[in-house]
């Protein structure tokens, strides 16, 4: 597989035609991390960030981001997701975000899972930027994708 699937015969970007593909149950999982100062972690743990509950807000933002993926990424297909889970876990040096997105469709939900993580992390950045100028978002990656026949 040496060809890029989103480049047409005219060498221009093109959405992949999935019309002839069968509907499958598809799941994708992604994760990422934002490194924070110890003081910022404590503020989050104590729920004293002025913008509100950082972890809950990040989780909700991640779900919303997954739903908006085709509005953000030009060649991404619109999918009817059947489940979106985003989890924010406070660690001693930051916040770990994980997502799991599923659908029944003709193409995978990798971009939705990655977008969920990215938006959750950006939400944490936005909520904490007044108290932490050293934040670093890292290691956003797809960790698993599966597809199975629809039962």
Buried (B, 14 or more C-beta within 10 A) or exposed (E): EEEEEEEEEEEEEBEEEEEEEEEBBBBBBBBBBBBBBEEBBEBBEEEEBEEEBBBEBBBBBBBBBBBBBBEEEEEBBEBEBBEBBBBBEBEEBBBBBBBBBBBBBBBBBBBBBBBBBBBBBBBBBBBBEEBBEEBEBEEBEBEEBEBEEEE
